[in-house]
Amino acid sequence: MSRNIFSLLLMLALAPAACALTVDELVQKNTEARGGLAALQALKSLKTTGRLSFSQGDSSIELGYVALARRDARWRGELSMQGLSQVTGYAAGQAWMINPFQGRRDPERISAEDTKDYELQADIDGPLVDWRAKGHRVEYLGTEDVDGTEAHKLKITLKNGDIQYRFLDPDYFLDILVVDQMERRGIRREMETELGNYEKVAGVFIPFAQESGPKGEARGQKLVIDKAEPNLAMDDALFIFPQVAQ
């Protein structure tokens, strides 16, 4: 084999490796696609209002949805229907719930195991930004087909032990699919969430549409955001365990 042909074959063999993206490069591209680190850090709080619907077979229900997130890892969610509101709060590693739909009018603390479900929601930047400082581990697993798109696949081993896969659009590097793997009370669950309809709020792109469901099944849970309000003042009392009058 001539030296020129050997050199050409070597270049072709090395080309894919040379073009491969690293974890840090993908995280940076995702951060930039969302608006950039400065815009993300300038987002001190976010209130989103919309509708959450659940469908199974021919039946479906729709609830009013309000979520509050604050940069200091505080989160509150409200689901409302027919004059009743289920309220969930998270602050300082503790979560609680008021669930009148199950006949409970007083707040109840959520177990440490189930509190894991709210830790990510309270992270206003998401797990990829400053992932090392947060104690997560991120791996790049190459590309995988997501509804006809060869998306970049990142595996995130969260500090709390849960695993999350994030799929980034190859052109815009925004999240288009999230797969959560978790174990609660000995039962392993795997949920898929498709993200779309991104809109810019205070310089940050936020998905205004989400469809979720168990992996391999129909995504019967749909969230549509109608309004997003950035940097509102939010009282501490909204997030901490409510005081019950004696």
Protein Blocks (a to p, Z undefined) as FASTA:
>chain_A
ZZklmmmmmmmmmmmmmmpccfklmmmmmmmmnnpjklmmmmmbdcddddddddehjbcc
dddddddddfklpacddddeehiacddddeehiacdddfknopabdcdddfklmmmmmmm
mmmnojmloklmnopacddebjadeehiacdddddddfkopacdddddfklopafbdcdd
ddeehiacddddddehiaceehiacdfbdcdddehiacfbccddfbdcehiacdfklmmc
cdddZZ
